[in-house]
């Protein structure tokens, strides 16, 4: 009989552990499936992003009304436009003189002081005339002596003529008498000339103002002894001044005689003075590339003074009256110049033909396409284009702008 050995039975404890491991595996599998399902649900049912804001329709954009401020618009005006060139310089008197003594003498009196107005021919100083009067008297006596000698020479000539007719004297004797008359006449003429000079010297002891103006300096005082050609007074004519302005040589071709000049001087609260170009120096100043332009300035009230510094401009070009547009209002569209004008509450592109420009004033003349009183956009505005509806500022705001 064959005996077979049977396998040993498993350990009861290991038999009990197996079901527990299977339970754990099943639980983990269920959990994994649950997580996978949740993830898939999340992917398939995630929240959609916020929808973008709806774009305005063209009709809504057309209905938008842009409110304009007084600074956004400009009213077109018609007036002349000028192009200017800046210049600076000093004011000098057109006429001035230093009065000098013509004769020697002691100053008896002076009639004026610095800053006083004088008229042409007015007595401004008096020298002692005693010596000059004595010379006049001396020359009068010498003239009388010469005249008496002439009378005697003429009598001798008459006697010689009678004797010559009777053949009592020779021809040479008569010629000698005639020559004596000529010499006596010459002496009379010389004495009369010396008397005239003496009288002139006497008149020169009274010093007169050679021109109307203002005394700028007194050189002599009463009691001083003057010699001929000594300075007595300096007088300047402030009624007519000259503005000596330096202009770069490159700008001289733009300057013409007769052009208007406007300038200001410190201390007159912004008052503007005027003049006209009178002369242009043909040579440049040494050490610079500038030329002097002389401007005549009328100063009837005498406010301006010699030596004041002036700053202004000369009008080099001036147009006839035309509508003027701000430079900021002009823009390019399809290769032509246009402005945006406001008509019936809408913006309209208006083609224009431009002329003279003034960059300093920021204006350009419109030769065609613009009319006085037209309202245009003075500056570019975002979102405002032809066809846009706009609202003009009220009259109060516009007036406050002006």
TIVOMAR-405217 format. One record per residue (C-alpha): y, z, x; residue in three letters. Coordinates in nm, 3 decimals, always signed. Example, Ala and Ser with C-alpha at 12.3 -4.5 7.8 and 13.67 -1.06 7.14 Angstrom:
(r (-0.450, +0.780, +1.230), ala)
(r (-0.106, +0.714, +1.367), ser)
! end
This chain:
(r (+0.000, +0.000, +0.000), unk)
(r (+0.333, -0.113, +0.137), unk)
(r (+0.610, +0.124, +0.129), unk)
(r (+0.968, -0.019, +0.120), unk)
(r (+1.261, +0.189, +0.191), unk)
(r (+1.534, +0.173, -0.066), unk)
(r (+1.908, +0.159, +0.034), unk)
(r (+2.090, +0.478, +0.038), unk)
(r (+2.318, +0.536, -0.259), unk)
(r (+2.694, +0.519, -0.199), unk)
(r (+2.902, +0.822, -0.147), unk)
(r (+3.021, +0.951, -0.480), unk)
(r (+3.365, +1.017, -0.340), unk)
(r (+3.410, +0.654, -0.226), unk)
(r (+3.287, +0.539, -0.563), unk)
(r (+3.561, +0.742, -0.727), unk)
(r (+3.839, +0.603, -0.494), unk)
(r (+3.777, +0.234, -0.576), unk)
(r (+3.900, +0.238, -0.938), unk)
(r (+4.219, +0.415, -0.824), unk)
(r (+4.299, +0.141, -0.567), unk)
(r (+4.241, -0.126, -0.825), unk)
(r (+4.478, +0.051, -1.064), unk)
(r (+4.749, +0.060, -0.800), unk)
(r (+4.704, -0.310, -0.719), unk)
(r (+4.727, -0.400, -1.085), unk)
(r (+5.040, -0.190, -1.130), unk)
(r (+5.206, -0.354, -0.828), unk)
(r (+5.114, -0.698, -0.955), unk)
(r (+5.261, -0.622, -1.296), unk)
(r (+5.575, -0.490, -1.134), unk)
(r (+5.610, -0.801, -0.919), unk)
(r (+5.567, -1.024, -1.221), unk)
(r (+5.825, -0.821, -1.411), unk)
(r (+6.075, -0.850, -1.128), unk)
(r (+6.011, -1.223, -1.094), unk)
(r (+6.062, -1.268, -1.463), unk)
(r (+6.382, -1.070, -1.458), unk)
(r (+6.509, -1.275, -1.165), unk)
(r (+6.426, -1.599, -1.338), unk)
(r (+6.601, -1.479, -1.651), unk)
(r (+6.905, -1.383, -1.448), unk)
(r (+6.912, -1.726, -1.280), unk)
(r (+6.871, -1.909, -1.605), unk)
(r (+7.107, -1.685, -1.803), unk)
(r (+7.383, -1.596, -1.546), unk)
(r (+7.742, -1.580, -1.677), unk)
(r (+7.935, -1.904, -1.652), unk)
(r (+8.274, -1.894, -1.459), unk)
(r (+8.602, -1.863, -1.645), unk)
(r (+8.710, -2.194, -1.785), unk)
(r (+9.023, -2.341, -1.614), unk)
(r (+9.351, -2.334, -1.802), unk)
(r (+9.398, -2.633, -2.016), unk)
(r (+9.637, -2.891, -1.869), unk)
(r (+9.942, -2.968, -2.073), unk)
(r (+9.919, -3.290, -2.254), unk)
(r (+10.173, -3.564, -2.186), unk)
(r (+10.334, -3.494, -2.521), unk)
(r (+10.377, -3.127, -2.426), unk)
(r (+10.539, -3.225, -2.094), unk)
(r (+10.782, -3.456, -2.274), unk)
(r (+10.880, -3.175, -2.509), unk)
(r (+10.982, -2.949, -2.215), unk)
(r (+11.361, -2.904, -2.196), unk)
(r (+11.509, -2.820, -1.856), unk)
(r (+11.816, -2.604, -1.870), unk)
(r (+12.074, -2.710, -1.609), unk)
(r (+12.324, -2.484, -1.438), unk)
(r (+12.682, -2.583, -1.350), unk)
(r (+12.571, -2.632, -0.988), unk)
(r (+12.308, -2.885, -1.089), unk)
(r (+12.550, -3.139, -1.238), unk)
(r (+12.869, -3.320, -1.143), unk)
(r (+13.131, -3.494, -1.354), unk)
(r (+13.230, -3.829, -1.207), unk)
(r (+13.601, -3.862, -1.129), unk)
(r (+13.796, -4.170, -1.020), unk)
(r (+14.040, -4.126, -0.732), unk)
(r (+14.102, -4.270, -0.382), unk)
(r (+13.860, -4.166, -0.110), unk)
(r (+13.974, -4.118, +0.247), unk)
(r (+13.781, -4.106, +0.574), unk)
(r (+13.937, -3.873, +0.829), unk)
(r (+13.921, -3.803, +1.201), unk)
(r (+13.985, -3.445, +1.323), unk)
(r (+14.262, -3.380, +1.572), unk)
(r (+14.440, -3.082, +1.727), unk)
(r (+14.754, -3.041, +1.930), unk)
(r (+15.086, -2.865, +1.982), unk)
(r (+15.418, -2.919, +1.811), unk)
(r (+15.712, -3.023, +2.026), unk)
(r (+16.072, -3.103, +1.927), unk)
(r (+16.146, -3.470, +1.889), unk)
(r (+16.495, -3.407, +2.030), unk)
(r (+16.599, -3.129, +2.264), unk)
(r (+16.868, -3.089, +2.526), unk)
(r (+16.984, -2.856, +2.798), unk)
(r (+17.363, -2.844, +2.783), unk)
(r (+17.516, -2.840, +3.131), unk)
(r (+17.867, -2.779, +3.254), unk)
(r (+18.043, -3.099, +3.370), unk)
(r (+18.316, -2.916, +3.563), unk)
(r (+18.345, -2.598, +3.759), unk)
(r (+18.509, -2.297, +3.605), unk)
(r (+18.472, -1.942, +3.481), unk)
(r (+18.309, -1.890, +3.140), unk)
(r (+18.566, -1.737, +2.909), unk)
(r (+18.344, -1.709, +2.602), unk)
(r (+18.017, -1.821, +2.442), unk)
(r (+18.013, -1.880, +2.068), unk)
(r (+17.639, -1.881, +1.993), unk)
(r (+17.324, -1.686, +2.072), unk)
(r (+16.952, -1.764, +2.086), unk)
(r (+16.809, -1.850, +1.746), unk)
(r (+17.140, -1.956, +1.595), unk)
(r (+17.183, -2.292, +1.425), unk)
(r (+17.443, -2.527, +1.568), unk)
(r (+17.589, -2.857, +1.454), unk)
(r (+17.655, -3.161, +1.668), unk)
(r (+18.006, -3.133, +1.816), unk)
(r (+18.034, -2.758, +1.754), unk)
(r (+18.208, -2.556, +2.029), unk)
(r (+17.948, -2.336, +2.196), unk)
(r (+18.130, -2.224, +2.517), unk)
(r (+18.477, -2.224, +2.671), unk)
(r (+18.562, -2.240, +3.042), unk)
(r (+18.892, -2.136, +3.194), unk)
(r (+19.114, -2.447, +3.161), unk)
(r (+19.402, -2.334, +3.388), unk)
(r (+19.297, -2.533, +3.692), unk)
(r (+19.222, -2.842, +3.487), unk)
(r (+19.563, -2.824, +3.320), unk)
(r (+19.730, -2.803, +3.660), unk)
(r (+19.548, -3.118, +3.772), unk)
(r (+19.662, -3.297, +3.459), unk)
(r (+20.022, -3.202, +3.532), unk)
(r (+19.986, -3.315, +3.892), unk)
(r (+19.847, -3.653, +3.788), unk)
(r (+20.121, -3.696, +3.531), unk)
(r (+20.380, -3.646, +3.807), unk)
(r (+20.208, -3.893, +4.035), unk)
(r (+20.200, -4.147, +3.753), unk)
(r (+20.572, -4.100, +3.692), unk)
(r (+20.642, -4.155, +4.063), unk)
(r (+20.432, -4.471, +4.064), unk)
(r (+20.606, -4.603, +3.757), unk)
(r (+20.950, -4.543, +3.916), unk)
(r (+20.845, -4.733, +4.228), unk)
(r (+20.728, -5.018, +4.008), unk)
(r (+21.066, -5.035, +3.834), unk)
(r (+21.242, -5.048, +4.172), unk)
(r (+21.008, -5.316, +4.299), unk)
(r (+21.072, -5.531, +3.995), unk)
(r (+21.452, -5.502, +4.044), unk)
(r (+21.417, -5.608, +4.404), unk)
(r (+21.211, -5.902, +4.297), unk)
(r (+21.478, -6.016, +4.050), unk)
(r (+21.748, -5.992, +4.317), unk)
(r (+21.534, -6.185, +4.560), unk)
(r (+21.482, -6.458, +4.303), unk)
(r (+21.861, -6.497, +4.259), unk)
(r (+21.925, -6.509, +4.631), unk)
(r (+21.648, -6.759, +4.680), unk)
(r (+21.810, -6.995, +4.429), unk)
(r (+22.136, -6.977, +4.625), unk)
(r (+21.947, -7.026, +4.950), unk)
(r (+22.073, -6.694, +5.080), unk)
(r (+21.718, -6.574, +5.171), unk)
(r (+21.408, -6.742, +5.289), unk)
(r (+21.096, -6.791, +5.086), unk)
(r (+20.914, -6.527, +5.292), unk)
(r (+21.161, -6.261, +5.186), unk)
(r (+21.104, -6.347, +4.820), unk)
(r (+20.725, -6.333, +4.867), unk)
(r (+20.759, -5.989, +5.023), unk)
(r (+20.945, -5.861, +4.717), unk)
(r (+20.683, -6.008, +4.487), unk)
(r (+20.405, -5.842, +4.685), unk)
(r (+20.584, -5.506, +4.658), unk)
(r (+20.579, -5.539, +4.281), unk)
(r (+20.205, -5.601, +4.283), unk)
(r (+20.148, -5.296, +4.503), unk)
(r (+20.363, -5.079, +4.280), unk)
(r (+20.173, -5.195, +3.973), unk)
(r (+19.843, -5.110, +4.139), unk)
(r (+19.973, -4.763, +4.224), unk)
(r (+20.070, -4.712, +3.860), unk)
(r (+19.723, -4.816, +3.742), unk)
(r (+19.557, -4.582, +3.993), unk)
(r (+19.779, -4.292, +3.892), unk)
(r (+19.707, -4.356, +3.525), unk)
(r (+19.329, -4.356, +3.595), unk)
(r (+19.355, -4.028, +3.783), unk)
(r (+19.547, -3.881, +3.492), unk)
(r (+19.272, -3.992, +3.255), unk)
(r (+19.012, -3.823, +3.475), unk)
(r (+19.213, -3.505, +3.482), unk)
(r (+19.240, -3.507, +3.105), unk)
(r (+18.864, -3.558, +3.074), unk)
(r (+18.804, -3.265, +3.308), unk)
(r (+19.038, -3.054, +3.097), unk)
(r (+18.844, -3.151, +2.781), unk)
(r (+18.517, -3.069, +2.954), unk)
(r (+18.622, -2.707, +2.989), unk)
(r (+18.538, -2.684, +2.618), unk)
(r (+18.159, -2.728, +2.584), unk)
(r (+18.026, -2.885, +2.262), unk)
(r (+17.674, -2.904, +2.120), unk)
(r (+17.539, -3.256, +2.181), unk)
(r (+17.304, -3.238, +1.880), unk)
(r (+17.228, -3.033, +1.573), unk)
(r (+16.953, -2.779, +1.615), unk)
(r (+16.873, -2.424, +1.714), unk)
(r (+16.972, -2.251, +2.036), unk)
(r (+16.651, -2.174, +2.223), unk)
(r (+16.806, -2.023, +2.537), unk)
(r (+17.143, -1.915, +2.674), unk)
(r (+17.172, -1.966, +3.049), unk)
(r (+17.530, -1.846, +3.111), unk)
(r (+17.726, -1.538, +3.016), unk)
(r (+18.098, -1.482, +2.980), unk)
(r (+18.261, -1.417, +3.319), unk)
(r (+18.018, -1.625, +3.522), unk)
(r (+18.147, -1.896, +3.755), unk)
(r (+17.983, -2.228, +3.684), unk)
(r (+17.960, -2.525, +3.910), unk)
(r (+17.919, -2.882, +3.789), unk)
(r (+17.573, -2.946, +3.636), unk)
(r (+17.504, -2.576, +3.578), unk)
(r (+17.289, -2.512, +3.262), unk)
(r (+17.466, -2.332, +2.978), unk)
(r (+17.247, -2.360, +2.665), unk)
(r (+16.917, -2.514, +2.558), unk)
(r (+16.909, -2.659, +2.205), unk)
(r (+16.610, -2.792, +2.011), unk)
(r (+16.611, -2.997, +1.692), unk)
(r (+16.349, -2.843, +1.459), unk)
(r (+16.417, -3.082, +1.172), unk)
(r (+16.198, -3.343, +1.338), unk)
(r (+15.893, -3.240, +1.540), unk)
(r (+15.617, -3.429, +1.714), unk)
(r (+15.251, -3.331, +1.707), unk)
(r (+15.099, -3.424, +2.043), unk)
(r (+14.729, -3.454, +1.961), unk)
(r (+14.449, -3.542, +2.201), unk)
(r (+14.198, -3.791, +2.063), unk)
(r (+13.881, -3.910, +2.244), unk)
(r (+13.926, -4.261, +2.382), unk)
(r (+13.619, -4.375, +2.187), unk)
(r (+13.799, -4.292, +1.858), unk)
(r (+14.131, -4.455, +1.947), unk)
(r (+14.036, -4.792, +1.786), unk)
(r (+14.032, -4.608, +1.451), unk)
(r (+14.391, -4.485, +1.498), unk)
(r (+14.679, -4.704, +1.378), unk)
(r (+15.054, -4.647, +1.368), unk)
(r (+15.161, -4.534, +1.023), unk)
(r (+14.839, -4.352, +0.929), unk)
(r (+14.878, -4.025, +0.738), unk)
(r (+14.806, -3.694, +0.910), unk)
(r (+14.741, -3.359, +0.742), unk)
(r (+14.733, -3.037, +0.943), unk)
(r (+14.757, -2.660, +0.917), unk)
(r (+14.919, -2.396, +1.134), unk)
(r (+14.811, -2.033, +1.160), unk)
(r (+15.028, -1.788, +0.974), unk)
(r (+15.119, -2.004, +0.673), unk)
(r (+14.843, -1.892, +0.432), unk)
(r (+14.658, -2.221, +0.434), unk)
(r (+14.968, -2.436, +0.364), unk)
(r (+14.914, -2.799, +0.456), unk)
(r (+15.179, -3.000, +0.642), unk)
(r (+15.198, -3.376, +0.675), unk)
(r (+15.309, -3.643, +0.919), unk)
(r (+15.251, -4.001, +1.027), unk)
(r (+15.120, -4.153, +1.348), unk)
(r (+15.425, -4.283, +1.537), unk)
(r (+15.299, -4.379, +1.883), unk)
(r (+14.980, -4.394, +2.088), unk)
(r (+14.983, -4.333, +2.461), unk)
(r (+14.830, -4.634, +2.639), unk)
(r (+14.664, -4.427, +2.914), unk)
(r (+14.412, -4.145, +2.912), unk)
(r (+14.506, -3.799, +3.032), unk)
(r (+14.412, -3.718, +3.388), unk)
(r (+14.090, -3.518, +3.409), unk)
(r (+13.980, -3.611, +3.058), unk)
(r (+13.877, -3.907, +2.845), unk)
(r (+14.134, -3.833, +2.577), unk)
(r (+14.454, -4.012, +2.483), unk)
(r (+14.768, -3.862, +2.332), unk)
(r (+14.857, -3.960, +1.976), unk)
(r (+15.215, -3.876, +1.875), unk)
(r (+15.264, -3.778, +1.511), unk)
(r (+15.611, -3.757, +1.355), unk)
(r (+15.647, -3.441, +1.146), unk)
(r (+15.940, -3.383, +0.912), unk)
(r (+16.043, -3.018, +0.907), unk)
(r (+16.346, -3.001, +0.676), unk)
(r (+16.306, -2.631, +0.597), unk)
(r (+16.262, -2.538, +0.963), unk)
(r (+15.944, -2.338, +0.907), unk)
(r (+15.752, -2.498, +1.191), unk)
(r (+15.847, -2.402, +1.544), unk)
(r (+15.811, -2.569, +1.879), unk)
(r (+15.491, -2.480, +2.062), unk)
(r (+15.284, -2.396, +1.753), unk)
(r (+14.920, -2.505, +1.759), unk)
(r (+14.815, -2.736, +1.477), unk)
(r (+14.470, -2.836, +1.355), unk)
(r (+14.418, -3.120, +1.111), unk)
(r (+14.295, -3.474, +1.059), unk)
(r (+14.419, -3.830, +1.044), unk)
(r (+14.326, -4.061, +0.758), unk)
(r (+14.163, -4.363, +0.924), unk)
(r (+14.047, -4.535, +0.604), unk)
(r (+14.155, -4.504, +0.244), unk)
(r (+14.015, -4.684, -0.058), unk)
(r (+14.154, -4.774, -0.396), unk)
(r (+14.068, -4.538, -0.683), unk)
(r (+13.695, -4.560, -0.766), unk)
(r (+13.443, -4.327, -0.932), unk)
(r (+13.322, -4.075, -0.672), unk)
(r (+12.966, -3.943, -0.654), unk)
(r (+12.825, -3.646, -0.461), unk)
(r (+12.614, -3.761, -0.168), unk)
(r (+12.336, -3.532, -0.292), unk)
(r (+12.322, -3.721, -0.621), unk)
(r (+12.228, -4.053, -0.460), unk)
(r (+11.858, -4.126, -0.412), unk)
(r (+11.639, -4.426, -0.335), unk)
(r (+11.422, -4.586, -0.600), unk)
(r (+11.244, -4.920, -0.552), unk)
(r (+11.462, -4.999, -0.254), unk)
(r (+11.795, -4.949, -0.430), unk)
(r (+12.049, -4.669, -0.472), unk)
(r (+12.033, -4.484, -0.801), unk)
(r (+12.170, -4.167, -0.956), unk)
(r (+12.021, -3.962, -1.236), unk)
(r (+12.272, -3.948, -1.518), unk)
(r (+12.244, -3.743, -1.834), unk)
(r (+12.270, -3.934, -2.160), unk)
(r (+12.185, -3.793, -2.505), unk)
(r (+12.001, -3.497, -2.352), unk)
(r (+11.777, -3.711, -2.130), unk)
(r (+11.774, -3.813, -1.766), unk)
(r (+11.829, -4.184, -1.701), unk)
(r (+11.802, -4.361, -1.364), unk)
(r (+12.130, -4.548, -1.311), unk)
(r (+12.152, -4.809, -1.029), unk)
(r (+12.479, -4.793, -0.837), unk)
(r (+12.656, -4.996, -0.569), unk)
(r (+12.805, -4.769, -0.304), unk)
(r (+13.113, -4.810, -0.087), unk)
(r (+13.311, -4.582, +0.143), unk)
(r (+13.154, -4.248, +0.240), unk)
(r (+13.316, -3.922, +0.346), unk)
(r (+13.061, -3.691, +0.504), unk)
(r (+13.312, -3.405, +0.536), unk)
(r (+13.383, -3.398, +0.162), unk)
(r (+13.027, -3.499, +0.070), unk)
(r (+13.144, -3.787, -0.150), unk)
(r (+13.077, -4.159, -0.176), unk)
(r (+13.260, -4.413, -0.388), unk)
(r (+13.071, -4.611, -0.649), unk)
(r (+13.185, -4.973, -0.661), unk)
(r (+12.960, -5.045, -0.958), unk)
(r (+12.727, -4.860, -1.193), unk)
(r (+12.931, -4.543, -1.247), unk)
(r (+13.222, -4.460, -1.473), unk)
(r (+13.466, -4.168, -1.487), unk)
(r (+13.341, -3.884, -1.706), unk)
(r (+12.973, -3.964, -1.651), unk)
(r (+12.749, -3.661, -1.588), unk)
(r (+12.499, -3.691, -1.302), unk)
(r (+12.252, -3.458, -1.136), unk)
(r (+12.426, -3.339, -0.821), unk)
(r (+12.107, -3.232, -0.643), unk)
(r (+11.734, -3.316, -0.667), unk)
(r (+11.549, -3.088, -0.910), unk)
(r (+11.173, -3.028, -0.916), unk)
(r (+11.007, -3.169, -1.224), unk)
(r (+11.319, -3.346, -1.347), unk)
(r (+11.284, -3.723, -1.350), unk)
(r (+11.387, -4.016, -1.568), unk)
(r (+11.290, -3.941, -1.926), unk)
(r (+11.301, -3.563, -1.886), unk)
(r (+11.486, -3.370, -2.151), unk)
(r (+11.766, -3.151, -2.021), unk)
(r (+12.020, -2.911, -2.163), unk)
(r (+12.367, -2.914, -2.014), unk)
(r (+12.548, -2.585, -1.945), unk)
(r (+12.809, -2.482, -2.197), unk)
(r (+13.177, -2.546, -2.137), unk)
(r (+13.244, -2.186, -2.034), unk)
(r (+12.991, -2.196, -1.750), unk)
(r (+13.118, -2.534, -1.638), unk)
(r (+13.477, -2.410, -1.633), unk)
(r (+13.379, -2.103, -1.431), unk)
(r (+13.213, -2.331, -1.177), unk)
(r (+13.531, -2.529, -1.134), unk)
! end
